[in-house]
Amino acid sequence: MRVLLATWNMPGHLYPMVPLGWALRASGHDVVVVSNPDLVPAIVGAGLPALGAGPDFDSYARLREELERRSWKPAAPEPTSDPAVAAERARRRRLNGFRLAAAAAQAQAPDAVAFARRWRPDLVVFEPAGFVGPLIGTLLDVPTVRHLWSIDFTAPIAEFEEDLVAELAAPYGLTRIGVNGDRTLDPAPTRLQVADRQVRDPIRFVPYNGPAVLEPWLLEPPARPRVGITWGTSQSRLGFDHMVLAPRVVRALARHDVELAVAVTEDQRRLFEHVPDNVVHLGPAPLHQLASTCSVLVDQGGAGGVLTALVNGLPQLVISQMPDEVFHGHRVHDSGAGLNLPGGELADADIAAAVDRLLDDEFRTAAGELRADMLARPTPLAVVEQLERLARDGVPESADAAR
């Protein structure tokens, strides 16, 4: 079986699909991952074959320009009691958020479609913003599978699909491409997932945060409760260093009787002007290995950090700013497995008080329940068998009609 994986050129969109790519290859199937050229090193670094399609397309630079043009600030929308107004705001936020992904797919499309027509994949797997995937699936009439990052806050984009993908689809005589795919793979625990009418097939979340080297200090049990702190890479890649709040968290917990293990990039280290004595690590660290040694994780609410904490049964404090982070933060809070604080106006005392609360057993119990849910899901290897049947038998007529 030949399987094409498609992704927007952001590492956080690629990484959730990587373990399934490994499982497909280990099962003897041919796999190629397609994205814009600048993501090729991350794809190859994950041990998967890559196709860099189209000209260079700097999504982070374009997103930064768009946010600056709109004078965007990390603040909650103005409250409203009108459901129609709230729905329209949500629609507009989603549309604005995914237009850039559609443009990135448009840049990929000529090369990606030409390759697919020669290679003839039997199946296409794509992450929710990897729109060249469903385009190829529609053109070649092969099944498409949407692989979620975490919580499915992207499904409603199907409501305005024709507007979103018009420029991507029009050159091929299409108006719709089926942005939600024929099937959806869902790594999020049930209590965290949104309640809607979407049908999702479970898959176990296997943490992958990029190539990693095991640090010897991670093998030593912590002398005190360890608080892991991480902030992903998106804000730094956007050039928004003021939104990297990890230094604030370190300052807030400097006098606490805990160990602080701060997993940040080499470039982010310069943001820490003062490093208190209870910091045992400051720099790159494999998050999935760090999380297993912690009592609490503090993060910005990215999909990878949220699910890595939960699959380790780890309570977490989400300090959210970007729209997807706010969504994750609220779901974590509502699940009972953590707390959410808005990143806009935040006092050190709020951070310290939240971490103190998270050290209580009630949060660890809730996080443990979500971990059990995640570990009960089919492994990527088991899911490969389902995908083999889908590629062999095709999409049932009822599902195809709804596509």
Stockholm file with secondary structure:
# STOCKHOLM 1.0

chainA/1-403         MRVLLATWNMPGHLYPMVPLGWALRASGHDVVVVSNPDLVPAIVGAGLPALGAGPDFDSYARLREELERRSWKPAAPEPTSDPAVAAERARRRRLNGFRLAAAAAQAQAPDAVAFARRWRPDLVVFEPAGFVGPLIGTLLDVPTVRHLWSIDFTAPIAEFEEDLVAELAAPYGLTRIGVNGDRTLDPAPTRLQVADRQVRDPIRFVPYNGPAVLEPWLLEPPARPRVGITWGTSQSRLGFDHMVLAPRVVRALARHDVELAVAVTEDQRRLFEHVPDNVVHLGPAPLHQLASTCSVLVDQGGAGGVLTALVNGLPQLVISQMPDEVFHGHRVHDSGAGLNLPGGELADADIAAAVDRLLDDEFRTAAGELRADMLARPTPLAVVEQLERLARDGVPESADAAR
#=GR chainA/1-403 SS CEEEEECCSCHHHHGGGHHHHHHHHHTTCEEEEEECGGGHHHHHHTTCCEEECSSCCCHHHHHHHHHHHTTCCSCCCCCCSCHHHHHHHHHHHHHHHHHHHHHHHHHHHHHHHHHHHHHCCSEEEECTTCTHHHHHHHHHTCCEEEECSSSCCSGGGGGGHHHHTHHHHGGGTCSCCCTTCSEEEECSCTTTSCCSSCCCEECCCCCCCSSCCCCGGGGSCCSSCEEEEECCSHHHHTTCGGGCCHHHHHHHTTTSSSEEEEECCTGGGGGCSCCCTTEEEEECCCHHHHHTTCSEEEECCCHHHHHHHHHTTCCEEEEECSHHHHHHHHHHHHHTSEEEEESSSCCHHHHHHHHHHHTSHHHHHHHHHHHHHHHTSCCHHHHHHHHHHHHHHCCCHHHHHHC
#=GC SS_cons         CEEEEECCSCHHHHGGGHHHHHHHHHTTCEEEEEECGGGHHHHHHTTCCEEECSSCCCHHHHHHHHHHHTTCCSCCCCCCSCHHHHHHHHHHHHHHHHHHHHHHHHHHHHHHHHHHHHHCCSEEEECTTCTHHHHHHHHHTCCEEEECSSSCCSGGGGGGHHHHTHHHHGGGTCSCCCTTCSEEEECSCTTTSCCSSCCCEECCCCCCCSSCCCCGGGGSCCSSCEEEEECCSHHHHTTCGGGCCHHHHHHHTTTSSSEEEEECCTGGGGGCSCCCTTEEEEECCCHHHHHTTCSEEEECCCHHHHHHHHHTTCCEEEEECSHHHHHHHHHHHHHTSEEEEESSSCCHHHHHHHHHHHTSHHHHHHHHHHHHHHHTSCCHHHHHHHHHHHHHHCCCHHHHHHC
//
